[in-house]
Amino acid sequence: MYEATWRGSTSLEFSYVLEYGNCRDTTSEEGQIAGTAPSAIFIGVGGDRRSFSLNRPSPGAQGGPPWGEVSQDLEGTRVFCSGDERTVPFPMIVTENWAWPFSGGTLPLERTDPTIPWTSAGQHVTRSEATDADGIPIVIIDTWTWKLTLEPDGGQ
């Protein structure tokens, strides 16, 4: 098992307006959070050294640490029809997610000479968009970044 660092961040820009009669009630929330947490991975290199796979042990299993999580209570603003303005709390949270984005479950390594160090590095980004029940857009971006270096095999 290898120690790893999970990095998480999220941001929110949200506002809504309620209008009825001569009244306008608005709420706006904006903020972002980011942080890191210890994580762990198992790395499996294919027998032919041309691919590798990753596995994150579940918390408590095989020494796996708890899932990474960053959260913070932020504040937004609500302006009532009367003009009164109040601070409103809104929680933000992002958690470690190990939904594997690669079909086949492996990453290319393409190591051809085991007597020299070899590195596989890259990044995979997915973006999904949806709307909530009120038609407000939600955008989720998952980014996987890796750099694996294999040292020369001994005795070759």
Protein Blocks (a to p, Z undefined) as FASTA:
>chain_A
ZZddddddddddddddddehjbccdddddddddddddddddddddfklpaccdddddehi
ahiacddddddddddddddfkopacdddddddddddfbdfbghhiacfkpablkbccddd
dddddddddddfkopacdddddddddddddddehZZ
